[in-house]
Amino acid sequence: MDSTWDSLASSSLSLTERICGAFFPVILVVDTLVVALARFCEPKRKSATQRPRFGFRDIERLSEETEFTVNEVEALNELFKKLSRSIIDDGSIHKEELRLALFKTPLGENLFLDRVFDLFDQKRNGVIDFEEFVRSLNIFHPRASQDVKLDFSFKLYDLRQTGFIEKEEVQQMVAAILKESNLDISDEVLHHVTNQTFLEADADKDGKINKEDWRAFVKKYPSLLNHMTLPYLRDVTARFPSFVFYTEVKDPVPA
């Protein structure tokens, strides 16, 4: 394994490939979460008199404010409810429920998962509600803007929420990612990858990456954001047809 990562530190792989590799886990976490819910949760068909907790006016509004159709928001609501009641049936996703869905256990610590949860928890109240769930998934939609994806990717590594990405934060995150992937590399290789990242991204050479540095870096290496997209979110109802039920609000028919 050491020889593999020694070669990674050499010129056999480009800097862009090394940095892009660090973003695979965020898409894997989101992808695994949605697919796991659809595969292992058996939805009960509702009667036409039953109404979801989240009202149809709210579903319409979320559809208007995101890239999802009304029916897709309804399908996401079914996925959300299955996860949010797995441990505590209170209409919110707790961190333990997210761990349970991904790792089959609510116990343990995971820096990367914790960071993704914190970014989904936009109100910072310790839980993820349905609106936060939909808006967060919307970031990974194929039609979501590059600015939205860039902002999320920057925040992912800004662990201390200072508005800057520092070397220690990148080292912590990459080390956590590699640990979860059962990849063991030396501190020397980890420092090398981090240092090379900062040589490229830290435009003003102040030892930290600000938002404009990051924007310029992504513009130079646009493939970085390729890993911020889940193609099947373009048509959720086709990907997860078992979670589509009745609807009181019809999607508009394309002209």
Buried (B, 14 or more C-beta within 10 A) or exposed (E): EEEEBBEBBEEEEEBBEBBBBBBEBBBBBBBBBBBBBBEEBEBEEEEEEEEBEBEBEBBBEBBEEBBBBBBBBBBBBBBBBBBBBBBEEEBBBBBBBBBBBBBEEBEEEBBBBBBBBBBBBEEEEEBBBBBBBBBBBBBBBEEBEEEBBBBBBBBBBBBEEEEBBBBEBBBBBBBBBBBBEEEEBEEEBBEBBBEBBBEBBBEEEEEBBBBEBBBBBBEEBEEBBEBBBBEBBBBBBEBBEEBBBEBEBEBEEEE
